[in-house]
């Protein structure tokens, strides 16, 4: 007989653990955008895709925050350090989607974010 607990552990062994702290959720959002950025910066993805990824990552983070009982306000020093990047992802992505900036602006923003956060992966 197969133990369902063992089977579930085997299924999720290769999966990323679910972020449990605010800073982990913030890092996961940043990493979602950083993962798409190299393809965008090479021209394999367009600015619409990059901007939508940025906005979706932040919205997902905020949904997770609300589900965890938070309001999105940084709760510790690590979260405070990541808040600027979260804000920039949303401002740049939504600004592009609203027609307030262009793809070159998105590329500059993502270049900076990749340089700042890719080493933390």
N, C-alpha and C positions, 0 to 999 in steps of 0.2 A: 504494500500500500504506500502511496506517495503522500508525504507530509505536506499539506498546503503551505505551511510557513516556510519550509525549506524550498519549495518550488517558487514561491514569491521572491525569496532572497536570491535565488539563482537568476530569476528573470530580471531583477533590478540591480544585480551585481555590477553591470557595466554602465548603468545609468548614473547621471550626475545626481548627487544628493540635493534634495530640495532645500533652497536657502531658508534658514530659520531666523536669522537676525536681520535687522534693517540694513546694516551695511552689506551683508551677503546679498540681499535682494537688490540693493543699489548696484553692487559690482556685477551681478548677473545682467542687469539692464545695460550697463556700459559694455559688457562683453558681447551682448547681442549685436550692438551697433559696431563694435570693433571687429567682430567676425565677418561682417559684410563689407567693411571699409576697404580692404585690399582689392577686392574685385571691382568695387566702385572706382577706386583711384586708378586702377589699370584700364578702366573703360569697359569692363565686362558687365557692369550694371549701371543703369542710368540714375540721375539725381532723384527722380521720383521714387524709385525703389529705395534708395538710401534714406531719403527724408521720411518715407513711410516706415522704414525699419526703426529709425530714431524715435519717432513719435510713438510707435507701437511698443517699443521697449520701455519707454517711460510710463506709458499708460498701464502696461502690464505690471510694472513695479508698483504703481500707485494702487492698483486693484489688490495686489498682494498685501500691500501695507494696510489698506482698509480692512481686508479679511483678517489680518493679524491684530486688529484693534488700534492701529496707528493712524495718524493724520498726515503723514508725510514729512512732518517737521523732524529735522535731524536730532537723534536722541543721544549721540555720543560724538567724540572727536573724530572717529573714523567716518561716521555718517556725515558729519559737517564737512569733512575734507572731500567727500564724494558729491555733496549737494551741488556744487558749482558745475560739475560735469553733467549731472542729471538736468539741471536748469538749461545748460547750453544745448544738450541734445534736443530738448523740447523746443527751445526758442529757435534754434536753427532749423530743425525739421519742420516745425509748424510755420515758420516764416517763409521758408521755401514753398511749402504747399499753398500758402496764401498769396504767393507772388510778390513777396516783399524782398526777396533776394534771389540770386541765381545759383546755378550748379557750381560755379567756381567758389562761391562763398561756402557752400556745403563741403566742397573738397578741402578748403582751408581749415574749416572746423574739424572735419574728420581726421585730417593729417595731424593736427595738434592733439586730438584725443587719442589717436593711435600711438603717437609718440609718448604721451603721458601714461597711458594705461596698458599698452601691449606688453610691457615688461613685467606687469603684475599678474599675468595669466598663468 
